[in-house]
């Protein structure tokens, strides 16, 4: 666990200024690392449930490149990106993910994304905490 040590008020001010300047890059690094873990858990769950057709959907499950800010909070979305070039319908991988998760008239819902996120939540958080603790210990990202 990270620790902060300082002498007197000036030490507190110095440590807080150091945290303020480096927290943004560290938070982005944490977010990216957590999203990578979640993407891996989603790929595993899709494989485990046999949701492979051409393999494009599973291969393209990854975090978006750009981190967005929504109401002051950073967010990174994990989903299957792009289109399946081998598919007869040329549908997006995200649409295939959606249909496999929620089902449709002739196919029951699997809710595989919820399972993957539940399983990956703890490991993703640990990965993010590791980065944060390193930042606190060193004062840099």
N, C-alpha and C positions, 0 to 999 in steps of 0.2 A: 504494500500500500504506500502511496506517495506521502511524503511529509514536507512540510514547510517550516523552516526555522529562520528566525530573524532576531535582531537586537533593536529594541526600542521602536519608536514611531517611524523613524526614517527607514528602518529595515522593512517595516510593513509596507510603506509607500513604494519602496523599490520593488519588492516582490509582487505587489499588485500591478504595478506598471508593466513589469515583465510578463505577467499573465495576460494582461489586457492586449499587449501587442502581438503575442504569439498564439492566443487562443483561437483566432479565426482559422489560420492555416492548420492548426492541430485538429480543430473540429472537422474541417473538410477531410483531412486524412482519416480521422475516425469514421466518419460517415461512409467514405469510400470502402474502407476495410470491412465495416459491418455489412454493407451492401454486397460485397463480393462473397462473404460467408452465406448470406441469405440466397444469393443466386445459386451457389453450389448446392444448398439444401433443396432448392426448387428443382434443379436438374436431377438430383438423386431421387426425389419423390416421383417425378415424372417417369423416370426409368423404372423405378420399382413398380409403378402401377401399369406399366406397359403402354404408355401414351406415345410410343414411337411409331410414326408412319414413315416418313422419309428421314427423320432425325434432325431436320432443320429447326423445328420448334425448340427442342431441347438444347441443341448446340447454341442457339441464339438467346438463351435466357441470360441476361446480364444487366448490370445497372446502366442507367443512362449516363452519357458522358458529362453533361452539364448539371451542376448542382443548382437547384432553384431555391429562391427564398420566398416563403409564403408566410405572411403576417409575422415577419421577424424570425421565423424558424427555417433552417436549411432543410431541404429534402432532396432525396435521390430516389428515383423510381426503379424497381427491378421488375422486368417483364421480358417476354420473348419478342425480340425486335426483328424487323424486316419481313420479307415475304419468302414463302417457300417456292423456289424456282422449279422444283420437280412436281409440285402439286397441279392437278388438272384444273382446279378452280382458281389458282393463283391468289388464294386468300392469305391474309397476313398471319404471321405466327401468333400475334396477340389475340386474334380472333379464334384461332385454334385453342389457345390456352383458355380463353373465356368459355368456349363450348365444352371443353373437357372438364372444366371446373363446375360450371352451372348446369350442364346437360342441355338437352333439347328434346323434342317430341319423341324421337325413337331411341334416345340414349339417356340413361339416368345421370344425375349429377354425381361427381366424385368428390368434390370439395378438397382436391389434392393440394391446392395452394395454401389453404388454411392449415392443413397438416404440416406442410413443409415449413411454413412460417412459425408454427408452434414449436417444431423440433429445432429450428435454427435460431430461435430467439436468444436462448442462453449462450450458445457459442459465439453469436455475433456480438452480444453485449460484452462477453469476456475479451474478445479481440479489440473492441473499442476501448474498454477499460485499460487494457495493456498499453495502448497508444497514449491515452490520457495520463496514466501514471508515469510513463516515460517523459511526457511533456512537463509534468509537474516537477519531476526529479531533476530534469536538466534545464528547464526554463526555455527550451526551444522545441520546435517541432521535430 
